[in-house]
């Protein structure tokens, strides 16, 4: 073939749509495809498709060319078009965008200073093209970031590694969203947005006062492009700041919580590795007795000790705290019993197995089990028996205790 | 003798019971208003630290080594993980959603981390959530439960770990 025709290229794309998509996907993001991979794609495609495809044919339609490294590079005209038709855009570094919009400034400065009508027309056309390319870029970036962010949010398989997810979200915010925001920032004098405002002001006047009808028409075209560009930018900015940024921030923050929890769970048996101490809310430090008579008797006894020296009182507090963790153990023992006919006596006996020094505070810390919601206490008889503790003797009622059967 | 607010006894009782006091409870606003007085009161009287966060308050002590708090953190960590894995927004669900008790029990049992939870107080799930209901961390309504705002304390703990870890990796 001597000269490629547009129809031939479109026919090639239509006939081999699936192959083109495969090659496009395999070559992303730099659109360079490994020699072996391309051959394999061709081979697989040819098994079930007619007409067949070959490397020569691909080169003929300028779909790709071979690099000195033997790999194949897809042609840029194809890749821009394919990105558009597959709605699958690659990310440019914001630096690339920045360089592009700088040329708008330069062209505009030149436009303001030149008097030559032909040059004015060329400059206006160039500005319109650059704005168009720039808008297209911004649109591509936003779409790409949105779809990637969505997948980052839902695709647990690919991004199940939390630190990767976090890293990706932080990277996008720092490398794309922030710089894009700066480029587009409305209030900033050097932003793309300000350039548009400047051009709009300039052309809104020029479209009426330019020297010739032809120039007036060109200025009007530029004016129209700028107004359109501003509306488009507003739309994209909205996506960036109202949707994308909060979404990424959310992923970042959520991933932080999950990765913190992950680290905690992994080190749960090694508290020294938590790095940060666990929250340490206090446990219940006191309880009140259920039976009024018992309560007042108990208070009476406790009061006696309060009037002793403060040192002794302090020691008792410490003891009480030391005993509290054990209440879980005693509760387990209690539940094992199925039913206890004389709860207070049981408490005394249970304690006796562990210590001879049964103080009032130790005894109370166990009898407080009576307050547990899952235990039922039945109190029928008025008889009291006396129990001798180390620091007091108390009269106790007979109380039957058993576990509440949940409904 | 200084004057105490009318809710004083209730505030002291609830906090000493190891309960979280949560906004919009009037007790919370009284504590917030009298932050300095109450901080000193609990410090001097009991050697406890009074913590007042944006919307909840509680007492803490460095001398407390509560296995149950560790268990609750484990429970929350694994619940968050399972919700995230099933594609749900775990933070929204935990902060504002409600959970069916038996479904949650089942979700945890199916987790690969159940072997850890099984050895903790979480294994007796109904009892476990009642314990934390008593501390105002959970509200039970029929066969459903939801977390109170105090759950944020444990999210902050996770964020602190992750940030420390990030610093460690960078340093």
Interface residues (C-beta under 8 A of the other chain):
Chain A: X154 X156 X160 X253 X254 X256 X257 X258 X259 X260 X261 X262 X263 X264 X265 X268 X271 X274 X275 X276 X278 X279 X280 X281 X282 X283 X284 X285 X286 X321 X325 X373 X374 X406
Chain B: X16 X17 X18 X20 X46 X48 X58 X59 X60 X61 X62 X63 X64 X65 X66 X67 X68 X69 X70 X73 X74 X76 X77 X78 X80 X81 X84 X85 X87 X89 X90 X91 X113 X116 X126 X127 X130 X134 X135 X153 X154 X155 X157 X158 X159 X160 X161 X162 X163 X164 X165 X168
